Amino acid sequence: MIDGRQRKNIQIGLFVEIVQKPHQRSGELTSGKVAKILTKSPNHPYGIKVRLESGLVGRVKNIITLQKS
C-alpha cells in the first residue's frame, strides 16, 4: 500500500481518499482527485493535506490505484 503520509507519493491528478477535519473522529472518508497539495513538508504523521477538484480539503488516508486484471 502506498503511504499517504509521504509527500513524494502524492501527485496532482491522483485518486485518493481523504478525511476532512470535521470527520476526523468518525474517520469518514471522501474520495476524489487531487487538485493541489497543501502540505509543504516532506511527510506528516496524519497524512498529507490536499485540496480535491471538488474543493474539499483533508488529509490523505488512502491512494487509490487502479489494477489491471
mmCIF file of the N, C-alpha and C atoms, coordinates in Angstrom:
data_MODEL
# 
_entry.id   MODEL 
# 
loop_
_atom_site.group_PDB 
_atom_site.id 
_atom_site.type_symbol 
_atom_site.label_atom_id 
_atom_site.label_alt_id 
_atom_site.label_comp_id 
_atom_site.label_asym_id 
_atom_site.label_entity_id 
_atom_site.label_seq_id 
_atom_site.pdbx_PDB_ins_code 
_atom_site.Cartn_x 
_atom_site.Cartn_y 
_atom_site.Cartn_z 
_atom_site.occupancy 
_atom_site.B_iso_or_equiv 
_atom_site.pdbx_formal_charge 
_atom_site.auth_seq_id 
_atom_site.auth_comp_id 
_atom_site.auth_asym_id 
_atom_site.auth_atom_id 
_atom_site.pdbx_PDB_model_num 
ATOM 1   N N  . MET A 1 1  ? 0.841   -1.185 0.000   1.00 0.00 ? 1  MET A N  1 
ATOM 2   C CA . MET A 1 1  ? 0.000   0.000  0.000   1.00 0.00 ? 1  MET A CA 1 
ATOM 3   C C  . MET A 1 1  ? 0.886   1.249  0.000   1.00 0.00 ? 1  MET A C  1 
ATOM 4   N N  . ILE A 1 2  ? 0.509   2.232  -0.773  1.00 0.00 ? 2  ILE A N  1 
ATOM 5   C CA . ILE A 1 2  ? 1.273   3.470  -0.873  1.00 0.00 ? 2  ILE A CA 1 
ATOM 6   C C  . ILE A 1 2  ? 0.951   4.349  0.334   1.00 0.00 ? 2  ILE A C  1 
ATOM 7   N N  . ASP A 1 3  ? 1.989   4.937  0.915   1.00 0.00 ? 3  ASP A N  1 
ATOM 8   C CA . ASP A 1 3  ? 1.860   5.710  2.150   1.00 0.00 ? 3  ASP A CA 1 
ATOM 9   C C  . ASP A 1 3  ? 1.400   7.141  1.866   1.00 0.00 ? 3  ASP A C  1 
ATOM 10  N N  . GLY A 1 4  ? 0.224   7.503  2.383   1.00 0.00 ? 4  GLY A N  1 
ATOM 11  C CA . GLY A 1 4  ? -0.320  8.850  2.219   1.00 0.00 ? 4  GLY A CA 1 
ATOM 12  C C  . GLY A 1 4  ? 0.298   9.866  3.151   1.00 0.00 ? 4  GLY A C  1 
ATOM 13  N N  . ARG A 1 5  ? 1.270   9.437  3.966   1.00 0.00 ? 5  ARG A N  1 
ATOM 14  C CA . ARG A 1 5  ? 1.950   10.358 4.876   1.00 0.00 ? 5  ARG A CA 1 
ATOM 15  C C  . ARG A 1 5  ? 3.222   10.923 4.263   1.00 0.00 ? 5  ARG A C  1 
ATOM 16  N N  . GLN A 1 6  ? 3.598   10.434 3.077   1.00 0.00 ? 6  GLN A N  1 
ATOM 17  C CA . GLN A 1 6  ? 4.801   10.893 2.383   1.00 0.00 ? 6  GLN A CA 1 
ATOM 18  C C  . GLN A 1 6  ? 4.398   11.765 1.192   1.00 0.00 ? 6  GLN A C  1 
ATOM 19  N N  . ARG A 1 7  ? 4.890   13.000 1.170   1.00 0.00 ? 7  ARG A N  1 
ATOM 20  C CA . ARG A 1 7  ? 4.524   13.939 0.106   1.00 0.00 ? 7  ARG A CA 1 
ATOM 21  C C  . ARG A 1 7  ? 4.952   13.429 -1.275  1.00 0.00 ? 7  ARG A C  1 
ATOM 22  N N  . LYS A 1 8  ? 6.068   12.714 -1.324  1.00 0.00 ? 8  LYS A N  1 
ATOM 23  C CA . LYS A 1 8  ? 6.579   12.217 -2.616  1.00 0.00 ? 8  LYS A CA 1 
ATOM 24  C C  . LYS A 1 8  ? 5.621   11.232 -3.287  1.00 0.00 ? 8  LYS A C  1 
ATOM 25  N N  . ASN A 1 9  ? 4.716   10.628 -2.509  1.00 0.00 ? 9  ASN A N  1 
ATOM 26  C CA . ASN A 1 9  ? 3.763   9.658  -3.057  1.00 0.00 ? 9  ASN A CA 1 
ATOM 27  C C  . ASN A 1 9  ? 2.495   10.303 -3.613  1.00 0.00 ? 9  ASN A C  1 
ATOM 28  N N  . ILE A 1 10 ? 2.311   11.596 -3.360  1.00 0.00 ? 10 ILE A N  1 
ATOM 29  C CA . ILE A 1 10 ? 1.090   12.297 -3.768  1.00 0.00 ? 10 ILE A CA 1 
ATOM 30  C C  . ILE A 1 10 ? 1.396   13.152 -4.996  1.00 0.00 ? 10 ILE A C  1 
ATOM 31  N N  . GLN A 1 11 ? 0.554   13.048 -6.002  1.00 0.00 ? 11 GLN A N  1 
ATOM 32  C CA . GLN A 1 11 ? 0.709   13.858 -7.208  1.00 0.00 ? 11 GLN A CA 1 
ATOM 33  C C  . GLN A 1 11 ? -0.647  14.428 -7.599  1.00 0.00 ? 11 GLN A C  1 
ATOM 34  N N  . ILE A 1 12 ? -0.611  15.577 -8.230  1.00 0.00 ? 12 ILE A N  1 
ATOM 35  C CA . ILE A 1 12 ? -1.844  16.178 -8.732  1.00 0.00 ? 12 ILE A CA 1 
ATOM 36  C C  . ILE A 1 12 ? -2.436  15.233 -9.777  1.00 0.00 ? 12 ILE A C  1 
ATOM 37  N N  . GLY A 1 13 ? -3.747  14.991 -9.662  1.00 0.00 ? 13 GLY A N  1 
ATOM 38  C CA . GLY A 1 13 ? -4.430  14.099 -10.588 1.00 0.00 ? 13 GLY A CA 1 
ATOM 39  C C  . GLY A 1 13 ? -4.657  12.697 -10.047 1.00 0.00 ? 13 GLY A C  1 
ATOM 40  N N  . LEU A 1 14 ? -4.004  12.349 -8.937  1.00 0.00 ? 14 LEU A N  1 
ATOM 41  C CA . LEU A 1 14 ? -4.209  11.022 -8.340  1.00 0.00 ? 14 LEU A CA 1 
ATOM 42  C C  . LEU A 1 14 ? -5.575  10.936 -7.679  1.00 0.00 ? 14 LEU A C  1 
ATOM 43  N N  . PHE A 1 15 ? -6.164  9.748  -7.701  1.00 0.00 ? 15 PHE A N  1 
ATOM 44  C CA . PHE A 1 15 ? -7.394  9.500  -6.956  1.00 0.00 ? 15 PHE A CA 1 
ATOM 45  C C  . PHE A 1 15 ? -7.008  9.068  -5.548  1.00 0.00 ? 15 PHE A C  1 
ATOM 46  N N  . VAL A 1 16 ? -7.575  9.749  -4.552  1.00 0.00 ? 16 VAL A N  1 
ATOM 47  C CA . VAL A 1 16 ? -7.248  9.476  -3.152  1.00 0.00 ? 16 VAL A CA 1 
ATOM 48  C C  . VAL A 1 16 ? -8.512  9.470  -2.308  1.00 0.00 ? 16 VAL A C  1 
ATOM 49  N N  . GLU A 1 17 ? -8.371  8.962  -1.090  1.00 0.00 ? 17 GLU A N  1 
ATOM 50  C CA . GLU A 1 17 ? -9.419  9.067  -0.081  1.00 0.00 ? 17 GLU A CA 1 
ATOM 51  C C  . GLU A 1 17 ? -8.865  9.935  1.036   1.00 0.00 ? 17 GLU A C  1 
ATOM 52  N N  . ILE A 1 18 ? -9.646  10.941 1.431   1.00 0.00 ? 18 ILE A N  1 
ATOM 53  C CA . ILE A 1 18 ? -9.207  11.866 2.476   1.00 0.00 ? 18 ILE A CA 1 
ATOM 54  C C  . ILE A 1 18 ? -10.169 11.831 3.657   1.00 0.00 ? 18 ILE A C  1 
ATOM 55  N N  . VAL A 1 19 ? -9.669  12.312 4.790   1.00 0.00 ? 19 VAL A N  1 
ATOM 56  C CA . VAL A 1 19 ? -10.516 12.570 5.952   1.00 0.00 ? 19 VAL A CA 1 
ATOM 57  C C  . VAL A 1 19 ? -10.542 14.078 6.127   1.00 0.00 ? 19 VAL A C  1 
ATOM 58  N N  . GLN A 1 20 ? -11.740 14.656 6.089   1.00 0.00 ? 20 GLN A N  1 
ATOM 59  C CA . GLN A 1 20 ? -11.900 16.085 6.313   1.00 0.00 ? 20 GLN A CA 1 
ATOM 60  C C  . GLN A 1 20 ? -11.831 16.374 7.809   1.00 0.00 ? 20 GLN A C  1 
ATOM 61  N N  . LYS A 1 21 ? -11.492 17.597 8.176   1.00 0.00 ? 21 LYS A N  1 
ATOM 62  C CA . LYS A 1 21 ? -11.354 17.990 9.580   1.00 0.00 ? 21 LYS A CA 1 
ATOM 63  C C  . LYS A 1 21 ? -12.589 17.628 10.417  1.00 0.00 ? 21 LYS A C  1 
ATOM 64  N N  . PRO A 1 22 ? -13.812 17.936 9.977   1.00 0.00 ? 22 PRO A N  1 
ATOM 65  C CA . PRO A 1 22 ? -14.979 17.602 10.809  1.00 0.00 ? 22 PRO A CA 1 
ATOM 66  C C  . PRO A 1 22 ? -15.222 16.098 10.967  1.00 0.00 ? 22 PRO A C  1 
ATOM 67  N N  . HIS A 1 23 ? -14.603 15.284 10.121  1.00 0.00 ? 23 HIS A N  1 
ATOM 68  C CA . HIS A 1 23 ? -14.838 13.839 10.149  1.00 0.00 ? 23 HIS A CA 1 
ATOM 69  C C  . HIS A 1 23 ? -13.673 13.055 10.750  1.00 0.00 ? 23 HIS A C  1 
ATOM 70  N N  . GLN A 1 24 ? -12.740 13.756 11.401  1.00 0.00 ? 24 GLN A N  1 
ATOM 71  C CA . GLN A 1 24 ? -11.573 13.061 11.944  1.00 0.00 ? 24 GLN A CA 1 
ATOM 72  C C  . GLN A 1 24 ? -11.958 12.029 12.997  1.00 0.00 ? 24 GLN A C  1 
ATOM 73  N N  . ARG A 1 25 ? -12.934 12.342 13.835  1.00 0.00 ? 25 ARG A N  1 
ATOM 74  C CA . ARG A 1 25 ? -13.336 11.399 14.891  1.00 0.00 ? 25 ARG A CA 1 
ATOM 75  C C  . ARG A 1 25 ? -14.028 10.173 14.314  1.00 0.00 ? 25 ARG A C  1 
ATOM 76  N N  . SER A 1 26 ? -14.906 10.380 13.331  1.00 0.00 ? 26 SER A N  1 
ATOM 77  C CA . SER A 1 26 ? -15.649 9.252  12.753  1.00 0.00 ? 26 SER A CA 1 
ATOM 78  C C  . SER A 1 26 ? -14.805 8.485  11.734  1.00 0.00 ? 26 SER A C  1 
ATOM 79  N N  . GLY A 1 27 ? -13.813 9.158  11.149  1.00 0.00 ? 27 GLY A N  1 
ATOM 80  C CA . GLY A 1 27 ? -12.974 8.511  10.141  1.00 0.00 ? 27 GLY A CA 1 
ATOM 81  C C  . GLY A 1 27 ? -13.639 8.397  8.782   1.00 0.00 ? 27 GLY A C  1 
ATOM 82  N N  . GLU A 1 28 ? -14.738 9.143  8.584   1.00 0.00 ? 28 GLU A N  1 
ATOM 83  C CA . GLU A 1 28 ? -15.460 9.097  7.304   1.00 0.00 ? 28 GLU A CA 1 
ATOM 84  C C  . GLU A 1 28 ? -14.549 9.555  6.169   1.00 0.00 ? 28 GLU A C  1 
ATOM 85  N N  . LEU A 1 29 ? -14.458 8.728  5.133   1.00 0.00 ? 29 LEU A N  1 
ATOM 86  C CA . LEU A 1 29 ? -13.576 9.017  4.004   1.00 0.00 ? 29 LEU A CA 1 
ATOM 87  C C  . LEU A 1 29 ? -14.344 9.637  2.845   1.00 0.00 ? 29 LEU A C  1 
ATOM 88  N N  . THR A 1 30 ? -13.674 10.544 2.144   1.00 0.00 ? 30 THR A N  1 
ATOM 89  C CA . THR A 1 30 ? -14.210 11.172 0.945   1.00 0.00 ? 30 THR A CA 1 
ATOM 90  C C  . THR A 1 30 ? -13.202 10.926 -0.170  1.00 0.00 ? 30 THR A C  1 
ATOM 91  N N  . SER A 1 31 ? -13.669 10.466 -1.317  1.00 0.00 ? 31 SER A N  1 
ATOM 92  C CA . SER A 1 31 ? -12.735 10.192 -2.411  1.00 0.00 ? 31 SER A CA 1 
ATOM 93  C C  . SER A 1 31 ? -12.819 11.288 -3.462  1.00 0.00 ? 31 SER A C  1 
ATOM 94  N N  . GLY A 1 32 ? -11.728 11.455 -4.173  1.00 0.00 ? 32 GLY A N  1 
ATOM 95  C CA . GLY A 1 32 ? -11.680 12.453 -5.229  1.00 0.00 ? 32 GLY A CA 1 
ATOM 96  C C  . GLY A 1 32 ? -10.297 12.534 -5.837  1.00 0.00 ? 32 GLY A C  1 
ATOM 97  N N  . LYS A 1 33 ? -10.157 13.479 -6.754  1.00 0.00 ? 33 LYS A N  1 
ATOM 98  C CA . LYS A 1 33 ? -8.915  13.674 -7.493  1.00 0.00 ? 33 LYS A CA 1 
ATOM 99  C C  . LYS A 1 33 ? -8.170  14.875 -6.909  1.00 0.00 ? 33 LYS A C  1 
ATOM 100 N N  . VAL A 1 34 ? -6.870  14.724 -6.679  1.00 0.00 ? 34 VAL A N  1 
ATOM 101 C CA . VAL A 1 34 ? -6.055  15.783 -6.083  1.00 0.00 ? 34 VAL A CA 1 
ATOM 102 C C  . VAL A 1 34 ? -5.917  16.952 -7.058  1.00 0.00 ? 34 VAL A C  1 
ATOM 103 N N  . ALA A 1 35 ? -6.282  18.153 -6.579  1.00 0.00 ? 35 ALA A N  1 
ATOM 104 C CA . ALA A 1 35 ? -6.118  19.366 -7.374  1.00 0.00 ? 35 ALA A CA 1 
ATOM 105 C C  . ALA A 1 35 ? -4.888  20.148 -6.921  1.00 0.00 ? 35 ALA A C  1 
ATOM 106 N N  . LYS A 1 36 ? -4.594  20.103 -5.599  1.00 0.00 ? 36 LYS A N  1 
ATOM 107 C CA . LYS A 1 36 ? -3.466  20.855 -5.059  1.00 0.00 ? 36 LYS A CA 1 
ATOM 108 C C  . LYS A 1 36 ? -2.961  20.171 -3.799  1.00 0.00 ? 36 LYS A C  1 
ATOM 109 N N  . ILE A 1 37 ? -1.645  20.141 -3.632  1.00 0.00 ? 37 ILE A N  1 
ATOM 110 C CA . ILE A 1 37 ? -1.026  19.610 -2.417  1.00 0.00 ? 37 ILE A CA 1 
ATOM 111 C C  . ILE A 1 37 ? -0.767  20.796 -1.497  1.00 0.00 ? 37 ILE A C  1 
ATOM 112 N N  . LEU A 1 38 ? -1.325  20.747 -0.286  1.00 0.00 ? 38 LEU A N  1 
ATOM 113 C CA . LEU A 1 38 ? -1.240  21.879 0.629   1.00 0.00 ? 38 LEU A CA 1 
ATOM 114 C C  . LEU A 1 38 ? -0.117  21.747 1.659   1.00 0.00 ? 38 LEU A C  1 
ATOM 115 N N  . THR A 1 39 ? 0.265   20.531 2.019   1.00 0.00 ? 39 THR A N  1 
ATOM 116 C CA . THR A 1 39 ? 1.345   20.324 2.986   1.00 0.00 ? 39 THR A CA 1 
ATOM 117 C C  . THR A 1 39 ? 2.682   20.569 2.303   1.00 0.00 ? 39 THR A C  1 
ATOM 118 N N  . LYS A 1 40 ? 3.509   21.406 2.919   1.00 0.00 ? 40 LYS A N  1 
ATOM 119 C CA . LYS A 1 40 ? 4.814   21.741 2.334   1.00 0.00 ? 40 LYS A CA 1 
ATOM 120 C C  . LYS A 1 40 ? 5.917   20.783 2.773   1.00 0.00 ? 40 LYS A C  1 
ATOM 121 N N  . SER A 1 41 ? 5.793   20.201 3.970   1.00 0.00 ? 41 SER A N  1 
ATOM 122 C CA . SER A 1 41 ? 6.849   19.323 4.485   1.00 0.00 ? 41 SER A CA 1 
ATOM 123 C C  . SER A 1 41 ? 6.852   17.988 3.735   1.00 0.00 ? 41 SER A C  1 
ATOM 124 N N  . PRO A 1 42 ? 7.981   17.268 3.743   1.00 0.00 ? 42 PRO A N  1 
ATOM 125 C CA . PRO A 1 42 ? 8.072   16.008 3.000   1.00 0.00 ? 42 PRO A CA 1 
ATOM 126 C C  . PRO A 1 42 ? 7.217   14.880 3.567   1.00 0.00 ? 42 PRO A C  1 
ATOM 127 N N  . ASN A 1 43 ? 6.836   14.983 4.842   1.00 0.00 ? 43 ASN A N  1 
ATOM 128 C CA . ASN A 1 43 ? 5.952   13.974 5.432   1.00 0.00 ? 43 ASN A CA 1 
ATOM 129 C C  . ASN A 1 43 ? 5.144   14.591 6.566   1.00 0.00 ? 43 ASN A C  1 
ATOM 130 N N  . HIS A 1 44 ? 4.068   13.910 6.944   1.00 0.00 ? 44 HIS A N  1 
ATOM 131 C CA . HIS A 1 44 ? 3.208   14.365 8.037   1.00 0.00 ? 44 HIS A CA 1 
ATOM 132 C C  . HIS A 1 44 ? 2.617   13.128 8.700   1.00 0.00 ? 44 HIS A C  1 
ATOM 133 N N  . PRO A 1 45 ? 2.637   13.057 10.039  1.00 0.00 ? 45 PRO A N  1 
ATOM 134 C CA . PRO A 1 45 ? 2.183   11.840 10.725  1.00 0.00 ? 45 PRO A CA 1 
ATOM 135 C C  . PRO A 1 45 ? 0.713   11.490 10.507  1.00 0.00 ? 45 PRO A C  1 
ATOM 136 N N  . TYR A 1 46 ? -0.131  12.470 10.186  1.00 0.00 ? 46 TYR A N  1 
ATOM 137 C CA . TYR A 1 46 ? -1.565  12.204 9.999   1.00 0.00 ? 46 TYR A CA 1 
ATOM 138 C C  . TYR A 1 46 ? -1.980  12.182 8.539   1.00 0.00 ? 46 TYR A C  1 
ATOM 139 N N  . GLY A 1 47 ? -1.041  12.378 7.627   1.00 0.00 ? 47 GLY A N  1 
ATOM 140 C CA . GLY A 1 47 ? -1.351  12.376 6.202   1.00 0.00 ? 47 GLY A CA 1 
ATOM 141 C C  . GLY A 1 47 ? -1.119  13.738 5.575   1.00 0.00 ? 47 GLY A C  1 
ATOM 142 N N  . ILE A 1 48 ? -0.788  13.742 4.320   1.00 0.00 ? 48 ILE A N  1 
ATOM 143 C CA . ILE A 1 48 ? -0.538  14.974 3.571   1.00 0.00 ? 48 ILE A CA 1 
ATOM 144 C C  . ILE A 1 48 ? -1.871  15.655 3.285   1.00 0.00 ? 48 ILE A C  1 
ATOM 145 N N  . LYS A 1 49 ? -1.928  16.960 3.557   1.00 0.00 ? 49 LYS A N  1 
ATOM 146 C CA . LYS A 1 49 ? -3.162  17.713 3.328   1.00 0.00 ? 49 LYS A CA 1 
ATOM 147 C C  . LYS A 1 49 ? -3.247  18.114 1.858   1.00 0.00 ? 49 LYS A C  1 
ATOM 148 N N  . VAL A 1 50 ? -4.416  17.848 1.255   1.00 0.00 ? 50 VAL A N  1 
ATOM 149 C CA . VAL A 1 50 ? -4.638  18.162 -0.157  1.00 0.00 ? 50 VAL A CA 1 
ATOM 150 C C  . VAL A 1 50 ? -6.004  18.824 -0.340  1.00 0.00 ? 50 VAL A C  1 
ATOM 151 N N  . ARG A 1 51 ? -6.148  19.497 -1.484  1.00 0.00 ? 51 ARG A N  1 
ATOM 152 C CA . ARG A 1 51 ? -7.454  20.005 -1.911  1.00 0.00 ? 51 ARG A CA 1 
ATOM 153 C C  . ARG A 1 51 ? -7.865  19.164 -3.107  1.00 0.00 ? 51 ARG A C  1 
ATOM 154 N N  . LEU A 1 52 ? -9.078  18.639 -3.055  1.00 0.00 ? 52 LEU A N  1 
ATOM 155 C CA . LEU A 1 52 ? -9.602  17.851 -4.168  1.00 0.00 ? 52 LEU A CA 1 
ATOM 156 C C  . LEU A 1 52 ? -10.171 18.773 -5.235  1.00 0.00 ? 52 LEU A C  1 
ATOM 157 N N  . GLU A 1 53 ? -10.423 18.242 -6.421  1.00 0.00 ? 53 GLU A N  1 
ATOM 158 C CA . GLU A 1 53 ? -11.020 19.034 -7.503  1.00 0.00 ? 53 GLU A CA 1 
ATOM 159 C C  . GLU A 1 53 ? -12.391 19.562 -7.114  1.00 0.00 ? 53 GLU A C  1 
ATOM 160 N N  . SER A 1 54 ? -13.060 18.876 -6.181  1.00 0.00 ? 54 SER A N  1 
ATOM 161 C CA . SER A 1 54 ? -14.375 19.318 -5.705  1.00 0.00 ? 54 SER A CA 1 
ATOM 162 C C  . SER A 1 54 ? -14.267 20.496 -4.737  1.00 0.00 ? 54 SER A C  1 
ATOM 163 N N  . GLY A 1 55 ? -13.037 20.842 -4.317  1.00 0.00 ? 55 GLY A N  1 
ATOM 164 C CA . GLY A 1 55 ? -12.830 21.947 -3.389  1.00 0.00 ? 55 GLY A CA 1 
ATOM 165 C C  . GLY A 1 55 ? -12.696 21.509 -1.941  1.00 0.00 ? 55 GLY A C  1 
ATOM 166 N N  . LEU A 1 56 ? -12.972 20.243 -1.653  1.00 0.00 ? 56 LEU A N  1 
ATOM 167 C CA . LEU A 1 56 ? -12.860 19.737 -0.286  1.00 0.00 ? 56 LEU A CA 1 
ATOM 168 C C  . LEU A 1 56 ? -11.392 19.587 0.098   1.00 0.00 ? 56 LEU A C  1 
ATOM 169 N N  . VAL A 1 57 ? -11.100 19.838 1.389   1.00 0.00 ? 57 VAL A N  1 
ATOM 170 C CA . VAL A 1 57 ? -9.734  19.757 1.899   1.00 0.00 ? 57 VAL A CA 1 
ATOM 171 C C  . VAL A 1 57 ? -9.674  18.704 2.989   1.00 0.00 ? 57 VAL A C  1 
ATOM 172 N N  . GLY A 1 58 ? -8.620  17.907 2.975   1.00 0.00 ? 58 GLY A N  1 
ATOM 173 C CA . GLY A 1 58 ? -8.441  16.904 4.019   1.00 0.00 ? 58 GLY A CA 1 
ATOM 174 C C  . GLY A 1 58 ? -7.085  16.239 3.902   1.00 0.00 ? 58 GLY A C  1 
ATOM 175 N N  . ARG A 1 59 ? -6.838  15.302 4.812   1.00 0.00 ? 59 ARG A N  1 
ATOM 176 C CA . ARG A 1 59 ? -5.567  14.579 4.837   1.00 0.00 ? 59 ARG A CA 1 
ATOM 177 C C  . ARG A 1 59 ? -5.718  13.219 4.162   1.00 0.00 ? 59 ARG A C  1 
ATOM 178 N N  . VAL A 1 60 ? -4.749  12.869 3.329   1.00 0.00 ? 60 VAL A N  1 
ATOM 179 C CA . VAL A 1 60 ? -4.796  11.628 2.552   1.00 0.00 ? 60 VAL A CA 1 
ATOM 180 C C  . VAL A 1 60 ? -4.664  10.423 3.478   1.00 0.00 ? 60 VAL A C  1 
ATOM 181 N N  . LYS A 1 61 ? -5.619  9.518  3.374   1.00 0.00 ? 61 LYS A N  1 
ATOM 182 C CA . LYS A 1 61 ? -5.582  8.256  4.119   1.00 0.00 ? 61 LYS A CA 1 
ATOM 183 C C  . LYS A 1 61 ? -5.268  7.090  3.198   1.00 0.00 ? 61 LYS A C  1 
ATOM 184 N N  . ASN A 1 62 ? -5.774  7.131  1.984   1.00 0.00 ? 62 ASN A N  1 
ATOM 185 C CA . ASN A 1 62 ? -5.533  6.052  1.016   1.00 0.00 ? 62 ASN A CA 1 
ATOM 186 C C  . ASN A 1 62 ? -5.291  6.647  -0.361  1.00 0.00 ? 62 ASN A C  1 
ATOM 187 N N  . ILE A 1 63 ? -4.394  6.014  -1.103  1.00 0.00 ? 63 ILE A N  1 
ATOM 188 C CA . ILE A 1 63 ? -4.185  6.365  -2.502  1.00 0.00 ? 63 ILE A CA 1 
ATOM 189 C C  . ILE A 1 63 ? -4.805  5.240  -3.318  1.00 0.00 ? 63 ILE A C  1 
ATOM 190 N N  . ILE A 1 64 ? -5.746  5.600  -4.179  1.00 0.00 ? 64 ILE A N  1 
ATOM 191 C CA . ILE A 1 64 ? -6.486  4.601  -4.953  1.00 0.00 ? 64 ILE A CA 1 
ATOM 192 C C  . ILE A 1 64 ? -5.699  4.284  -6.216  1.00 0.00 ? 64 ILE A C  1 
ATOM 193 N N  . THR A 1 65 ? -5.301  3.027  -6.336  1.00 0.00 ? 65 THR A N  1 
ATOM 194 C CA . THR A 1 65 ? -4.571  2.592  -7.528  1.00 0.00 ? 65 THR A CA 1 
ATOM 195 C C  . THR A 1 65 ? -5.467  1.661  -8.325  1.00 0.00 ? 65 THR A C  1 
ATOM 196 N N  . LEU A 1 66 ? -5.517  1.887  -9.605  1.00 0.00 ? 66 LEU A N  1 
ATOM 197 C CA . LEU A 1 66 ? -6.315  1.039  -10.487 1.00 0.00 ? 66 LEU A CA 1 
ATOM 198 C C  . LEU A 1 66 ? -5.442  -0.108 -10.956 1.00 0.00 ? 66 LEU A C  1 
ATOM 199 N N  . GLN A 1 67 ? -5.870  -1.330 -10.643 1.00 0.00 ? 67 GLN A N  1 
ATOM 200 C CA . GLN A 1 67 ? -5.097  -2.505 -11.028 1.00 0.00 ? 67 GLN A CA 1 
ATOM 201 C C  . GLN A 1 67 ? -5.687  -3.113 -12.293 1.00 0.00 ? 67 GLN A C  1 
ATOM 202 N N  . LYS A 1 68 ? -4.816  -3.435 -13.237 1.00 0.00 ? 68 LYS A N  1 
ATOM 203 C CA . LYS A 1 68 ? -5.261  -4.091 -14.468 1.00 0.00 ? 68 LYS A CA 1 
ATOM 204 C C  . LYS A 1 68 ? -5.341  -5.585 -14.209 1.00 0.00 ? 68 LYS A C  1 
ATOM 205 N N  . SER A 1 69 ? -6.443  -6.201 -14.666 1.00 0.00 ? 69 SER A N  1 
ATOM 206 C CA . SER A 1 69 ? -6.575  -7.648 -14.454 1.00 0.00 ? 69 SER A CA 1 
ATOM 207 C C  . SER A 1 69 ? -6.378  -8.424 -15.729 1.00 0.00 ? 69 SER A C  1 
# 
